[in-house]
Amino acid sequence: MTQQWHPHAYQVEAMRYVVSTSNCGLWFSPGCGKTSCVLGSFCVLKAKGYVTRMLVVAPPRVAAMVWPAEKNKWADFAHLRMVVLQGTPAKRDAMLSIDADIYVCTLEGFKDLIARNLLPAIHAEMIVFDESSNYRNHMSARFKLAKPILGSFKRRITLTGTPAPNGYLNLWAQSYLMDQGGALEPYITKYRAMYFNDEGYNFPDWKLKPGSAPIIDARLKPSVLREDAIDHLDMPALIENIIPVALPDAAWAIYEEMEKKFYVLLDDGSEASAVHAGAMSMKLRQIASGFVYTGGGNASFMHDAKLAALESLLAELQGAPALIFYEFVEDKQRISTMLGGVPSLSDVSGAKAKALVDAFNAGTQQYLLAHPASAGWGLNLQDRAQHVVWYGPTWNLEYKTQATARVWRQGNPHDRVFVHTIVAAGSIEERVAAVLADKDATQSALLAAMKRPKTATQPVVVAASA
C-alpha cells in the first residue's frame, strides 16, 4: 500500500541541490533515503522539462529490490514508469523496447549496454551511479567502459556512503564519473603527482602528501552533499564489541609454521602453502578461523575455537535475533550446521531472499547468515535485530560499513545496536582490525569535511506528472 512521502528537511535540501547542480554526488550514510531523494529530484526535473528519462546503475540486489520498492512505496512516485533490466540478455533486450521514465540495470548490465552500443535505445539524459564506490578503481574494466560515454548524459549523479574505503586514491575515478575531471584533474597521473608520493619498493604504494587531504576536500566539497543518518534520524547507539579467542596450541604451531616458512605439512598428510605474502596472509586468516585450504583445494580442519566463541555469544544473547557475517564457505557451513541448518542470504535471490528477510524481520527466523559481498547492500533487516556478528574481521571497510547498516538504520526499535567481532588473539586478525580502524578514521575525516552548515530551506514540490 502506497503512502504520501513527507521528506525530511535534509532530503528537501538534497533535492534542491540535485535540481540545481548538473553533476554531483550524494554521500549519504545508509538509511538516509538517498533513493527517494533522487526519485523526487527526477520528478522535478522531468516536470520542468530538463530531462525525460533516467538510467540507474546499481549492484544486483539494489537494482532488483531497492529501486522498485522505493518507487512503489510512495504515492508521489506512482506515475513514474520503471523498468529493471535483468534476466537473460534476450530478456533485457526485450525490456529495452518498453517506454519508461526510469531504466535500472546492474553493473554488468551497464557494461553490456555500452559494449553493444545499446545506450541510445534508452534516450536517457540523466544517469545515476548507485554505490559509486564500485567504480573507485580507475583500472577496472567497468570504469574504462563507462569513461568514454559519460559526456552523452547531461546530468550525472553518484550515490555512496563509503566513497573512500581504502583512502583518498579511491576518489579520483568516482569524481570523474560526476564531472570528467573537473574537481580532481582530468588524468589520474596528474592527480597522483599533485597529491601523493609513491612509497612502494617493488610495487606502487601511493601515500597522501602532508597537507593534501584538506586541499582535496576543498576541491570536492562544491560537488558533494554529505548527510549522516545519526545527525538527522532517530538512530540507536552503535557499540563495537571485540571478542578475543585463544587458539589451541596445536593450531598455533601450524599458524607459526605457515607464517615462518610459507608452507606446512598437516597431520593428515596434506600440505598447505603460499606462493607470496598476500596468499600467506589469507592462509593465516583461514587457520585463525579453524581450517586451511590444502594443495588439493580441500579444507583441512584444525580447531573449533571460534565456533565455541560464537555459541557462547549466542547463548548470552538469550535468543535475540542475530545477523552473522562470514567470509569463507567453510565457515558458513560449520556455523550453519552448529545452528541446525541456518540459511545464508547469499545463497538465494528473488522470492526466496525476500521470504528470508521477511521471516527475520518478523522474528520467525532467529539467525541469518550472510556474506558481506552479496548481502551488504539493499536489505533492511532492522525490524527486530539488535546484534550483528562478524565471525572474523574483514579488510574491506565498505563491506563492514554497508553490512552493519543492514541492522543499524532508521526504524530499529532498540536504543543500541551491537557489532560483535570474533578475533583470534595474537593473530593476523588483530592487525586486520587495526588496519580497518585506520581506514575508518581516514574516511570519517573526509566525510566530516564534506558536511555543510545547515540553512533554512523551502519545500520542494514533487510533481505528480510531467
Stockholm file with secondary structure:
# STOCKHOLM 1.0

chainA/1-466         MTQQWHPHAYQVEAMRYVVSTSNCGLWFSPGCGKTSCVLGSFCVLKAKGYVTRMLVVAPPRVAAMVWPAEKNKWADFAHLRMVVLQGTPAKRDAMLSIDADIYVCTLEGFKDLIARNLLPAIHAEMIVFDESSNYRNHMSARFKLAKPILGSFKRRITLTGTPAPNGYLNLWAQSYLMDQGGALEPYITKYRAMYFNDEGYNFPDWKLKPGSAPIIDARLKPSVLREDAIDHLDMPALIENIIPVALPDAAWAIYEEMEKKFYVLLDDGSEASAVHAGAMSMKLRQIASGFVYTGGGNASFMHDAKLAALESLLAELQGAPALIFYEFVEDKQRISTMLGGVPSLSDVSGAKAKALVDAFNAGTQQYLLAHPASAGWGLNLQDRAQHVVWYGPTWNLEYKTQATARVWRQGNPHDRVFVHTIVAAGSIEERVAAVLADKDATQSALLAAMKRPKTATQPVVVAASA
#=GR chainA/1-466 SS CCBCCCCCHHHHHHHHHHHHCSEEEEEECTTSCHHHHHHHHHHHHHHTTSCSCEEEEECHHIIIIIHHHHHHHBGGGTTCCEEEECSSHHHHHHHHTSCCSEEEEEHHHHHHHHHTTCGGGTCCSEEEEETGGGGCCTTSHHHHHHGGGGGGCSEEEEECSCSCTTCGGGHHHHHHHHHTTTTTCSSHHHHHHHHEEECCSSSCCEEECTTHHHHHHHHHGGGEEEECHHHHSCCCEEEEEEEEECCCHHHHHHHHHHHHHSEEECTTSCEEECSSHHHHHHHHHHHHHTEEECTTSCEEECCCHHHHHHHHHHHHTTTCCEEEECSSHHHHHHHHHHTTSCCBGGGCCHHHHHHHHHHHHHTSSCEEEECHHHHSSSCCCTTTCCEEEESSCCSCHHHHHHHHTTTSSTTCCSSEEEEEEEEETTSHHHHHHHHHHHHHHHHHHHHHHHCCCCCCCCCCCCCSCC
#=GC SS_cons         CCBCCCCCHHHHHHHHHHHHCSEEEEEECTTSCHHHHHHHHHHHHHHTTSCSCEEEEECHHIIIIIHHHHHHHBGGGTTCCEEEECSSHHHHHHHHTSCCSEEEEEHHHHHHHHHTTCGGGTCCSEEEEETGGGGCCTTSHHHHHHGGGGGGCSEEEEECSCSCTTCGGGHHHHHHHHHTTTTTCSSHHHHHHHHEEECCSSSCCEEECTTHHHHHHHHHGGGEEEECHHHHSCCCEEEEEEEEECCCHHHHHHHHHHHHHSEEECTTSCEEECSSHHHHHHHHHHHHHTEEECTTSCEEECCCHHHHHHHHHHHHTTTCCEEEECSSHHHHHHHHHHTTSCCBGGGCCHHHHHHHHHHHHHTSSCEEEECHHHHSSSCCCTTTCCEEEESSCCSCHHHHHHHHTTTSSTTCCSSEEEEEEEEETTSHHHHHHHHHHHHHHHHHHHHHHHCCCCCCCCCCCCCSCC
//
